[in-house]
Amino acid sequence: MDESVGGGGAASAAISSGIEDSANGAVAEEEEQVVTPWEVAGKDGGKIDYDRLIVQFGCEKVSKNSIDRVERLTGRPAHYFLRRGVFFAHREFDKILDACEKGEKFYLYTGRGPSSDALHLGHLVPFMFNKYLQDAFKVPLVIQLTDDEKSMWKDISIERSQYLARENAKDIIACGFDVSRTFIFSDFDYVGGEFYKNMVRIAKCVTLNQVRGIFGFSGEDSIGKVGFPPVQAAPSFPTSFPHLFGQRKDLRCLIACAIDQDPYFRMTRDVAPRIGYLKPGLLYSSFFPALQGDSGKMSASDTSTAIYVTDTPEEIKTKINRYAFSGGGDTVENHRKYGANLEIDIPVKYLSFFLDDDVELENIKKEYGAGRMLTGQVKQRLVEVLTALVVRHQKARARVTEEMVDAFMAVRPLPNMFG
Amino acid sequence: MDESVGGGGAASAAISSGIEDSANGAVAEEEEQVVTPWEVAGKDGGKIDYDRLIVQFGCEKVSKNSIDRVERLTGRPAHYFLRRGVFFAHREFDKILDACEKGEKFYLYTGRGPSSDALHLGHLVPFMFNKYLQDAFKVPLVIQLTDDEKSMWKDISIERSQYLARENAKDIIACGFDVSRTFIFSDFDYVGGEFYKNMVRIAKCVTLNQVRGIFGFSGEDSIGKVGFPPVQAAPSFPTSFPHLFGQRKDLRCLIACAIDQDPYFRMTRDVAPRIGYLKPGLLYSSFFPALQGDSGKMSASDTSTAIYVTDTPEEIKTKINRYAFSGGGDTVENHRKYGANLEIDIPVKYLSFFLDDDVELENIKKEYGAGRMLTGQVKQRLVEVLTALVVRHQKARARVTEEMVDAFMAVRPLPNMFG
């Protein structure tokens, strides 16, 4: 998997595909927004229209009813990522909930393409959410580090890619996962055996024309890229992990990740019943925006576009005060008079992702939107929230030892899997 | 790898490719003969023109000088497959011999796509030859069973394909390989680790356009097929076998197989220097003909087209007498007068592959060609030779135990590797 906001991949993808339960093809006339694992671009350089994306991709909006069911089933409040619509879209999440209601279990799958940059805050979103899901539902989680993908898409050696996978694993572990319920693996370490068999089963069912349609590969792309989608699809099927699930084919899989990964899982869901597996359920998040605003991109080469988990408090403060795009008035007078435009305001958007106090967040929105609170005050609160988050992360990461990484990545049964 | 004469693959391939040291493209005007791993067809349904194929593929004829060098280096007569031109073409075989003269070693690699049929005699050719090479040069041999390929190209399950791989391994072992110098592996068992890393390194270097040119894949082919060539290429590089060669990148590889596999190894040789490996050397055999004649195909569905290693003496006798295409005269009188056409005579061709007595073979050719020996007599001698061969094979195969298969397929160092 790639960053939540796409990296530098060359593929320019048509979003509609020949695959079942994907988008309708009728939108091809005008220039559409483009969302693939390697490219995220709003229409005419503007913002991503998420309602439109749901229609394009053919998935569904997460409903209030589903969130209520989550709360009933887990006996705790739903994560604010659900309540606030950060995870806003899904595919057959309700089937997962149906299964839970019948007392059945499922497993979680998410992943990360280890990149050469430090993780930015957007990268933490799926891991924070998966930790919540794991704790709330008491289910196992598999985390794929696609070091093979990164070595093929980027100009980095296999050794470097494996090193980065291990470094990224430390950041993931620092998010607080329970080692007795979590299996982290690097593709270069783990591909083989039953996992490879599932790759072959999947690859046999998908034509070249289909992946060209889904992912936009061109004739100049390497066969490594063309052959990669089955690697990301395979963890959706429980038999890819015989040390966890034996030969169980009936165990459901729930994948929570950013919506740019949908092309992989449209393909996966299309293939699943043809090779005797259940379709995975999906929960999709929106993209975490760049400091410069919703249509900007977080860039590896321009560190001013994002807050990294390695930033110092001083850097966080400077970046937010200097770069965080404000929806406030251009003068204090205008701000007091017209209030802030919350739709485009990055400090408020960042607070929606990371301030877990609903009451305070609503209050800030109300006061700031009415012009009673100033941009500087909102930014100051954001600096506090993010500094606390980053410092906490850095402390947790410093406690992650090589032995702990080995423990999470060991191919082993998970003793407390559904406990 | 596939059978020496292609199976039922759908790909219709152009022979020229965009890859270095391959064919010139100037022949595309007229309808060329087609030789790919999945299709072998002479021009206008006629015989394969091997001299033409050497030009098309851009490889070289095995020279008398090379054969003399082999004899000097090994201190024994060259195998009659070399002397009689069964292995007739090569790529940089001389570099292997140069290395030997400097006291350097190399390793052998060959393979087989486990098919649902019993092996026919043509299948034995590369294994008989590799056994000779292994004994003569005292070098290790790796044998790849591409059960993954077969499960993708044919409509068989992974389980069935793995079963066939193991059954085929028994026939291979029955050819007399030395377990202390031979590693047999199935892709489904072995792909992973360093082997997978080499697959990724290779796949990263080859574009979709290139494999379409080399192998003739179409948009309707699966991405499993499109992604397969690196699996067959990877054993050409010694680091794919860390238990044998550690991290040695400088060890040369010699591949002896039928010439329909050249597309894979053209690609492999093109990639090799770009990822820091030596190009493998190649020795290519011509195709073993069907009983019905040179332009016929041995067919899995029509058992009358080939002699199988499972045939009874009675079946062998019946098939040869009934189906083996004769170049003899249409009447005894004409035969006595004009002699036999040895160019198209299948009994003589089969004897060239399996009668190891040069003097007798030459005598048969002389007498039969002059019309003094009759077709029936030649066929009778062929029945004797093949019956002895098949009975010997069946006895040897009956002695192959499951434990022996396990021993050959164990991932282990080879104690007597260069001994």
Interface residues (C-beta under 8 A of the other chain):
Chain A: D148 S151 M152 I158 F188 D189 Y190 V191 G192 G193 Y196 K197 V200 R201 A203 K204 C205 V206 T207 L208 N209 V211 R212 F217 S218 G219 E220 D221 S222 I223 G224 V226 G227 P229 P230
Chain B: D148 S151 M152 I158 F188 D189 Y190 V191 G192 G193 Y196 K197 V200 R201 A203 K204 C205 V206 T207 L208 N209 V211 R212 F217 S218 G219 E220 D221 S222 I223 G224 V226 G227 P229 P230
